[in-house]
Amino acid sequence: IKLLSVEPYMIGEHNYNTYNINKKLIREKVSTHELRVGMYVVELDRPWIETPFLFQGFLVSSEEEIDQLEEYCDFVYIDVTQTHISYREKRKKRTEVKNRRIYKVPVERELSVAVSHYDHAKKTVDNALSALRLSQDINTQEVKTAVRNCVKSVLKNPNAMLWLTQIKDKDDYTAEHSLRVSVMAVALGRELDLMEKELEDLGIAAMLHDVGKVNIPIEVLNKEGSLNKEEYELIKTHAAHGRKLLMSKSDVPPVAVDVAYNHHEHLNGKGYPRGVTADKIPYFAKIVSVVDAFDAITSDRVYSNARSTLEGLRILYDCRSQQFDEDIVRTFIRLVGIYPPGHIVELTNGEAGIILSCQRNNKLRPKVIVVRNPEKKLCVERIIDLSRDQKDQTGKPLRVKEIYTDGQFGIHLLEYKKRGLKFGLAVS
């Protein structure tokens, strides 16, 4: 993706011995409840691929990382030679992480409401972009209402809206991208403990972050293949165009102007349009920057194919502290998880379905709508919660075997959305 300038990377190929070439590795088994900042984790009690940790071997640098390790593992192995504290020292009791809030309603109950709000927001984005292309005024009140409804849904259960962001149409990329970025930014803001009014302002800013592209020739926006230098420089002007457009609207939140102008700035000063460093980039622009890049990476474009969710998260992680804010990236990784809502899964018994949500305390066992039998033929739909120790026909634990994007096994999310997502609510 040209705008990211991401160099080739080999995340996932690392081994902890890479960091101990000239040292003898001294491993110690530690309960995750006894982990402390400064310990160097070299092995988990499960495969790395089953967790959101993107490097096989890392120094624990924050209490949030400990929370995440506790969420996925019972124990880990640390390398004593690279641990920066007295690892046998008793860990202080910590307060509960405040952003671990209980969702107010089940995702299956919120889905139908979310669909209505999402569709209204999509029409709002279309109307706004069409008005701007015709040099007309956008209906700011309509934008605010659409975002406010999305925020209320996300506050009740973000998985419903996140489910809908998986339905993508590359022929309508700009409008759908703006909406997806808005929804994901609000969900991320929720995890960052923003207040409801702040979430609304963030959602509006994210929905309008790319309005400057209406001044970019469509043949450049939709060019197949790489952009030449002149075309890339033209694309970069959309940030200044967006700032100018939004500054002329007195009823647009000031943060929307900041986000439109700064969402392509990098912490290391290598972004555009001004090349400013971290301390000069507004916080909301840092949030939108992460979500904007992730959606671009994981979406089909006229000039590139979508990459997987995991690869998208790895790229964000690889660019943390250089291009993106590290705390925001880590929070986004926790939000998305390894089983994102709306993805297709095949279970170990051969059945296939759609991920509805994951429990915060057990993200390896999502709630799934089963829609295909082991032969991948249509079956009676049912919702199963894998966190409740489900068994297959042989009595073995039922687990996720593989995860896929929209369309696998003939399962198309748009078809289920059109049907109103009226699935049976009984959990088997």
Secondary structure as the mmCIF struct_conf table of DSSP 4:
data_model
#
loop_
_struct_conf.conf_type_id
_struct_conf.id
_struct_conf.beg_label_comp_id
_struct_conf.beg_label_asym_id
_struct_conf.beg_label_seq_id
_struct_conf.end_label_comp_id
_struct_conf.end_label_asym_id
_struct_conf.end_label_seq_id
TURN_TY1_P TURN_TY1_P1 LYS A 2 LEU A 4
HELX_LH_PP_P HELX_LH_PP_P1 VAL A 6 PRO A 8
TURN_TY1_P TURN_TY1_P2 ILE A 11 GLY A 12
HELX_RH_3T_P HELX_RH_3T_P1 TYR A 16 ASN A 20
TURN_TY1_P TURN_TY1_P3 ILE A 21 ASN A 22
BEND BEND1 LYS A 23 LYS A 23
STRN STRN1 ARG A 27 SER A 31
HELX_RH_3T_P HELX_RH_3T_P2 THR A 32 GLU A 34
TURN_TY1_P TURN_TY1_P4 VAL A 37 GLY A 38
STRN STRN2 TYR A 40 LEU A 44
BEND BEND2 ASP A 45 ARG A 46
HELX_RH_3T_P HELX_RH_3T_P3 TRP A 48 GLU A 50
BEND BEND3 THR A 51 PRO A 52
BEND BEND4 PHE A 55 GLY A 57
STRN STRN3 PHE A 58 LEU A 59
BEND BEND5 SER A 62 SER A 62
HELX_RH_AL_P HELX_RH_AL_P1 GLU A 63 TYR A 72
BEND BEND6 ASP A 74 ASP A 74
STRN STRN4 PHE A 75 ASP A 79
HELX_RH_3T_P HELX_RH_3T_P4 VAL A 80 GLN A 82
BEND BEND7 ILE A 85 ILE A 85
TURN_TY1_P TURN_TY1_P5 TYR A 87 ARG A 88
BEND BEND8 GLU A 89 GLU A 89
HELX_LH_PP_P HELX_LH_PP_P2 LYS A 90 LYS A 93
HELX_LH_PP_P HELX_LH_PP_P3 THR A 95 VAL A 97
TURN_TY1_P TURN_TY1_P6 LYS A 98 ASN A 99
HELX_LH_PP_P HELX_LH_PP_P4 ARG A 101 TYR A 103
BEND BEND9 LYS A 104 VAL A 105
HELX_RH_AL_P HELX_RH_AL_P2 VAL A 107 ARG A 133
TURN_TY1_P TURN_TY1_P7 LEU A 134 SER A 135
HELX_LH_PP_P HELX_LH_PP_P5 GLN A 136 ILE A 138
HELX_RH_AL_P HELX_RH_AL_P3 THR A 140 LYS A 156
HELX_RH_AL_P HELX_RH_AL_P4 PRO A 158 LEU A 164
TURN_TY1_P TURN_TY1_P8 THR A 165 GLN A 166
HELX_RH_3T_P HELX_RH_3T_P5 LYS A 170 ASP A 172
HELX_RH_AL_P HELX_RH_AL_P5 TYR A 173 GLU A 191
TURN_TY1_P TURN_TY1_P9 LEU A 192 ASP A 193
HELX_RH_AL_P HELX_RH_AL_P6 GLU A 196 MET A 207
TURN_TY1_P TURN_TY1_P10 LEU A 208 ASP A 210
HELX_RH_3T_P HELX_RH_3T_P6 VAL A 211 ASN A 215
BEND BEND10 ILE A 216 ILE A 216
HELX_RH_AL_P HELX_RH_AL_P7 ILE A 218 LEU A 221
TURN_TY1_P TURN_TY1_P11 ASN A 222 ASN A 222
BEND BEND11 GLU A 224 GLY A 225
HELX_RH_AL_P HELX_RH_AL_P8 LYS A 229 LYS A 236
TURN_TY1_P TURN_TY1_P12 THR A 237 THR A 237
HELX_RH_AL_P HELX_RH_AL_P9 HIS A 238 MET A 247
TURN_TY1_P TURN_TY1_P13 SER A 248 SER A 248
TURN_TY1_P TURN_TY1_P14 SER A 250 ASP A 251
BEND BEND12 VAL A 252 VAL A 252
HELX_RH_AL_P HELX_RH_AL_P10 PRO A 254 ASN A 262
TURN_TY1_P TURN_TY1_P15 HIS A 263 HIS A 264
TURN_TY1_P TURN_TY1_P16 LEU A 267 LEU A 267
STRN STRN5 ASN A 268 ASN A 268
BEND BEND13 GLY A 269 GLY A 269
BEND BEND14 GLY A 271 ARG A 274
STRN STRN6 THR A 277 THR A 277
HELX_RH_3T_P HELX_RH_3T_P7 ALA A 278 LYS A 280
BEND BEND15 ILE A 281 ILE A 281
HELX_RH_AL_P HELX_RH_AL_P11 TYR A 283 ILE A 297
TURN_TY1_P TURN_TY1_P17 THR A 298 THR A 298
BEND BEND16 SER A 299 SER A 299
BEND BEND17 VAL A 302 SER A 304
HELX_LH_PP_P HELX_LH_PP_P6 ASN A 305 SER A 308
HELX_RH_AL_P HELX_RH_AL_P12 THR A 309 ASP A 318
TURN_TY1_P TURN_TY1_P18 CYS A 319 CYS A 319
STRN STRN7 ARG A 320 ARG A 320
TURN_TY1_P TURN_TY1_P19 SER A 321 GLN A 323
STRN STRN8 PHE A 324 PHE A 324
HELX_RH_AL_P HELX_RH_AL_P13 GLU A 326 VAL A 336
BEND BEND18 ILE A 338 TYR A 339
TURN_TY1_P TURN_TY1_P20 PRO A 341 GLY A 342
STRN STRN9 ILE A 344 LEU A 347
TURN_TY1_P TURN_TY1_P21 THR A 348 ASN A 349
BEND BEND19 GLY A 350 GLY A 350
STRN STRN10 ALA A 352 GLN A 359
TURN_TY1_P TURN_TY1_P22 ARG A 360 ASN A 361
STRN STRN11 ASN A 362 ARG A 372
TURN_TY1_P TURN_TY1_P23 PRO A 374 GLU A 375
BEND BEND20 LYS A 376 LYS A 376
STRN STRN12 LEU A 378 ASP A 385
HELX_RH_3T_P HELX_RH_3T_P8 LEU A 386 ARG A 388
STRN STRN13 LYS A 391 LYS A 391
TURN_TY1_P TURN_TY1_P24 GLN A 393 THR A 394
BEND BEND21 GLY A 395 GLY A 395
HELX_LH_PP_P HELX_LH_PP_P7 LYS A 396 LYS A 396
STRN STRN14 PRO A 397 PRO A 397
HELX_LH_PP_P HELX_LH_PP_P8 LEU A 398 LEU A 398
STRN STRN15 VAL A 400 TYR A 404
TURN_TY1_P TURN_TY1_P25 ASP A 406 GLY A 407
HELX_RH_3T_P HELX_RH_3T_P9 GLN A 408 GLY A 410
HELX_RH_AL_P HELX_RH_AL_P14 LEU A 413 LYS A 418
TURN_TY1_P TURN_TY1_P26 ARG A 419 GLY A 420
STRN STRN16 VAL A 427 VAL A 427
#
